[in-house]
Amino acid sequence: MFAQIAVGIVGGFLVWAYLSMKPAPPKICGSPDGPPVTSPRVKLSDGRYLAYKEAGVSKEQAKYKIILIHGFDSSKDMILPISQDLINELQIYLLSFDRAGYGESDPYPKRSVKTEAYDIQELADKLHIGPKFHIFGISMGAYPVWGCLKYIPHRLSGVALVVPFVHYWWPCLPAELSKHSLRKLLVQDQWVFRVAHYTPWLLNWWMTQKWFPSLSIMEGKTDILSSQDLEILKQSSGVLNDGQEKVRQQGLYESLYRDILAGYVQWEFDPTDIADPFPNKEGSVHLWQGCEDRIIPFEINRYISEKLPWIRYHEVPDAGHFLAFNGSLCESIVRELLTA
């Protein structure tokens, strides 16, 4: 009797554990039970669709073409304060897109640093923007930038890494620096990143269970923001992205959780393995970091920049994580990217 009860309890627990770890199926845009498609999209060679948005001058008239790469819980509709005057002065064409699983772009179970880079390349080719282009990646949108530097450097005219994602388990990092930087985060965020790195199959359960807090930014905690970040939010009425309701519409796992996984699993390369993409000085790579950033510890990006002398490092003493949404700083980033 007791053995049967024990077997039943264990069996029930295993079923519960399996169901907890298994993500819900995505609601794919354009499918019978999914959200409608409202944005232009391109069909990739593997059959997936990427949604995109064009702005600025026409690509035919443009002197400079920039592909904007959004961060975590964002989309192609992020509101960067690039003025029309600057766009007209420098003749800039802007292309933004929903990364796989976000907004109206199809999910991709094999999403990785490499696939994000090749998505960018194929998007550029499908839209015929030319053999070379600039890229501007913000926060979590910076790991696709590292992918571009590794896998498609020949397609790049210039690069801006803005408050870029850091991987606390990059082999190039000194152990003490990794530990120190990780411990600067809220404990709940430390655990999310550890789970994603060491036990990725457990991430869906960790993010949905109710016993421990998960990612602070998804809970709307403001204590992870600097005073400058809070002021930018106040000035923007708390809106940094149009159509925020569409960002997660295909499912949390395919948008947010898979983004975390792609960033924090083991990479095929280390940033310090990357060669200078512009050995003849025909372009430049810039890294912008705020010292008051409480989401991305500045010490790691400073260290990476010291190890890669071809990166032009811009450390902004009073800036936080929303550095790119400060009008004057955003325009400085664009000018440096295109004209430095």
C-alpha positions in Angstrom: 0.0 0.0 0.0 2.7 2.5 1.0 4.8 1.5 -2.0 1.9 2.2 -4.3 1.3 5.6 -2.6 5.0 6.5 -2.9 5.0 5.5 -6.6 1.9 7.6 -7.2 3.4 10.6 -5.5 6.7 10.3 -7.3 4.9 9.8 -10.6 2.6 12.8 -10.0 5.6 14.9 -9.1 7.4 13.9 -12.3 4.4 14.7 -14.5 4.1 18.1 -12.7 7.8 18.8 -13.2 7.7 17.9 -16.9 4.7 20.1 -17.5 6.3 22.9 -15.6 9.5 22.8 -17.6 7.7 22.5 -20.9 6.9 25.9 -22.4 3.4 26.7 -23.7 3.1 26.5 -27.5 3.6 29.9 -29.2 0.8 31.9 -30.8 2.4 32.6 -34.1 1.4 35.8 -35.9 -0.8 35.1 -38.9 -1.8 31.6 -37.7 -5.5 30.8 -37.1 -5.2 31.3 -33.3 -2.4 33.8 -33.4 -2.2 37.6 -33.5 -2.7 39.4 -36.8 0.2 40.5 -39.0 0.1 44.3 -39.2 3.7 45.1 -40.2 5.8 44.5 -43.4 7.7 41.3 -43.2 10.4 39.4 -45.2 10.5 35.7 -45.6 13.9 34.1 -44.7 15.5 31.2 -46.5 14.4 28.8 -43.7 10.7 29.9 -44.1 10.5 32.2 -41.1 9.3 35.7 -41.3 11.0 38.8 -39.8 8.9 42.0 -39.3 10.7 45.3 -40.0 10.2 49.0 -40.0 11.9 51.6 -42.2 12.5 55.3 -41.3 14.7 58.2 -42.3 15.5 59.0 -45.9 14.9 56.4 -48.6 17.6 53.7 -48.9 18.1 54.9 -52.5 19.0 58.4 -51.3 20.8 57.5 -48.1 24.5 58.2 -47.5 24.4 56.0 -44.4 22.3 52.9 -43.6 21.9 51.8 -39.9 20.2 48.6 -38.7 18.9 49.1 -35.2 18.8 46.1 -32.9 16.4 46.3 -30.0 17.0 44.9 -26.5 15.2 42.8 -24.0 11.4 43.1 -23.9 11.4 45.6 -26.7 10.8 45.7 -30.5 11.4 47.4 -33.8 9.1 50.2 -32.5 11.6 51.4 -29.8 11.6 55.2 -29.6 15.1 56.4 -30.2 15.4 60.2 -30.0 17.2 60.6 -33.4 16.1 64.0 -34.7 14.8 64.6 -38.2 17.4 67.4 -38.5 20.2 64.9 -37.9 18.6 62.4 -40.3 18.4 65.0 -43.0 21.8 66.4 -42.4 23.6 63.0 -42.6 21.1 61.4 -45.0 20.4 58.4 -42.8 18.2 55.4 -43.6 17.1 53.5 -40.5 16.0 49.9 -40.5 14.7 48.2 -37.3 13.2 44.7 -36.9 11.6 42.4 -34.4 14.2 39.8 -33.4 13.0 36.2 -33.6 10.0 35.5 -31.4 9.4 39.2 -30.6 6.5 41.3 -31.9 5.6 40.0 -35.3 8.7 37.9 -36.2 8.4 34.2 -36.1 9.9 32.3 -33.2 13.0 30.2 -33.8 13.8 27.3 -31.5 17.4 27.3 -32.6 17.9 30.9 -31.9 21.5 31.8 -31.0 24.2 34.4 -31.2 25.1 33.1 -34.7 21.5 32.9 -36.0 20.7 36.4 -35.0 23.7 37.6 -37.0 22.7 35.8 -40.1 19.1 37.0 -39.7 20.5 40.5 -39.9 22.5 39.7 -43.0 19.5 38.1 -44.7 17.2 40.9 -43.8 19.6 43.4 -45.3 19.8 41.3 -48.5 16.1 40.8 -48.8 15.5 44.6 -48.6 18.5 45.4 -50.9 20.1 47.9 -48.7 23.6 47.2 -50.1 26.7 45.1 -49.4 27.6 47.1 -46.2 25.7 48.7 -43.4 26.1 50.1 -39.9 24.7 48.3 -36.9 23.5 49.9 -33.6 22.7 47.4 -30.8 21.2 48.3 -27.4 21.5 46.2 -24.2 20.4 42.6 -25.0 20.5 43.6 -28.6 24.2 43.7 -28.4 24.8 40.0 -28.4 23.6 39.9 -32.1 26.2 42.7 -32.6 29.0 40.5 -31.2 27.6 37.8 -33.6 27.9 40.1 -36.5 31.5 41.0 -35.6 32.3 37.4 -35.5 30.4 35.9 -38.4 29.7 38.7 -40.9 32.4 41.4 -40.3 32.7 41.9 -44.1 29.2 43.3 -44.2 29.8 46.0 -41.6 30.5 49.7 -42.2 30.5 50.6 -38.5 29.3 49.3 -35.1 27.8 50.8 -32.0 27.4 48.7 -28.9 25.3 50.7 -26.5 25.1 49.6 -22.8 25.8 46.1 -24.2 24.8 42.8 -22.8 27.6 41.0 -20.8 28.0 37.3 -20.3 29.3 36.6 -16.8 30.8 33.3 -18.0 32.9 34.5 -21.0 36.2 32.6 -20.6 38.2 35.8 -21.2 37.0 37.4 -18.0 39.0 37.1 -14.8 37.1 35.0 -12.3 37.1 37.8 -9.7 35.8 40.3 -12.1 32.9 38.0 -13.2 32.0 37.3 -9.5 32.2 40.9 -8.5 30.1 42.1 -11.5 27.4 39.4 -11.1 27.1 40.1 -7.3 26.3 43.8 -8.1 22.9 42.6 -9.5 19.9 41.8 -7.4 20.1 38.3 -6.1 17.0 37.2 -8.0 18.6 38.3 -11.3 21.8 36.5 -10.5 19.8 33.3 -10.1 18.0 33.7 -13.4 21.2 34.1 -15.3 22.8 31.1 -13.4 19.8 28.9 -14.3 20.0 30.0 -18.0 23.7 29.3 -18.1 24.0 26.1 -16.1 20.5 24.4 -16.5 18.8 26.0 -19.5 16.2 23.3 -19.6 15.0 24.5 -16.2 14.5 28.2 -17.2 10.8 28.0 -18.1 10.1 26.5 -14.7 12.2 29.0 -12.9 10.5 31.9 -14.6 7.0 30.6 -14.0 7.3 29.2 -10.4 5.9 31.2 -7.5 8.3 30.2 -4.7 11.2 32.5 -5.6 11.2 35.9 -7.4 12.4 35.7 -11.0 13.7 38.6 -13.2 13.3 42.0 -11.6 12.9 43.9 -14.8 9.8 41.8 -15.6 8.4 42.5 -12.2 8.6 46.3 -12.9 11.1 46.9 -10.1 12.5 50.4 -10.3 15.3 49.9 -7.8 17.4 48.5 -10.7 17.2 51.9 -12.4 19.5 54.9 -11.8 18.2 58.3 -11.0 19.0 59.3 -14.6 17.0 56.3 -15.9 14.0 57.3 -13.8 14.2 60.9 -15.1 14.2 59.6 -18.7 11.2 57.4 -18.0 9.4 60.4 -16.4 10.1 62.6 -19.4 8.9 59.9 -21.8 5.8 59.2 -19.7 7.2 55.7 -19.1 7.0 54.8 -22.8 10.3 53.8 -24.5 8.7 51.5 -27.1 5.5 52.0 -29.2 3.2 49.0 -29.3 4.5 47.4 -26.1 1.5 45.2 -26.0 2.8 43.4 -29.2 6.3 42.6 -27.8 5.3 39.4 -26.0 2.2 38.5 -28.0 3.6 35.2 -29.3 4.5 34.0 -25.8 6.9 34.8 -23.0 9.0 31.8 -23.8 9.6 32.5 -27.4 10.3 36.2 -26.9 11.9 36.9 -23.5 13.0 33.5 -22.1 14.6 32.3 -25.4 16.4 35.7 -25.6 17.9 35.0 -22.2 18.9 31.5 -23.2 20.5 32.6 -26.4 22.6 35.1 -24.5 23.7 33.1 -21.6 24.3 29.6 -22.9 27.9 28.8 -23.9 29.0 30.7 -27.0 31.1 29.3 -29.9 33.6 32.2 -29.4 34.9 34.7 -26.9 34.7 38.4 -27.7 38.5 38.8 -27.2 38.9 36.2 -30.0 37.4 38.6 -32.6 39.8 40.3 -35.0 39.6 44.0 -35.8 36.8 44.2 -38.4 38.4 47.4 -39.9 42.1 46.8 -40.1 42.4 49.5 -42.8 40.4 52.0 -40.7 37.5 52.0 -43.1 35.1 51.9 -40.2 35.0 51.9 -36.5 33.5 50.1 -33.5 32.2 52.1 -30.5 31.1 50.9 -27.1 29.0 53.3 -25.0 28.6 52.5 -21.3 27.1 54.5 -18.4 28.8 54.3 -15.0 25.5 54.5 -13.2 24.1 51.5 -15.1 22.6 49.1 -12.5 21.6 46.5 -15.1 24.9 46.1 -17.0 27.9 46.4 -14.7 30.3 48.8 -16.5 33.5 47.0 -15.3 33.1 44.1 -17.7 32.6 46.4 -20.8 35.5 48.5 -19.7 37.7 45.3 -19.4 36.6 44.0 -22.8 37.4 47.4 -24.4 40.9 47.4 -22.8 41.5 43.9 -24.3 40.3 45.0 -27.8 42.1 48.2 -28.6 40.2 48.6 -31.8 37.1 49.4 -29.8 36.5 53.1 -29.1 35.3 53.1 -25.5 32.9 55.9 -24.3 32.3 55.8 -20.6 29.6 58.3 -19.5 30.0 59.1 -15.8 26.4 60.1 -14.9 24.5 57.9 -17.4 22.5 54.8 -16.6 21.0 52.0 -18.7 18.7 54.2 -20.7 21.7 56.1 -22.1 20.5 55.7 -25.7 17.1 57.3 -24.9 18.8 60.6 -23.8 18.4 62.9 -26.8 21.8 64.5 -26.8 23.7 61.3 -26.0 21.8 59.4 -28.7 22.7 61.9 -31.3 26.3 61.8 -30.2 26.3 58.0 -30.6 25.0 58.3 -34.1 27.4 61.0 -35.1 30.4 59.1 -33.7 29.2 55.9 -35.5 28.9 57.6 -38.9 31.5 60.3 -39.0 34.3 59.4 -36.5 
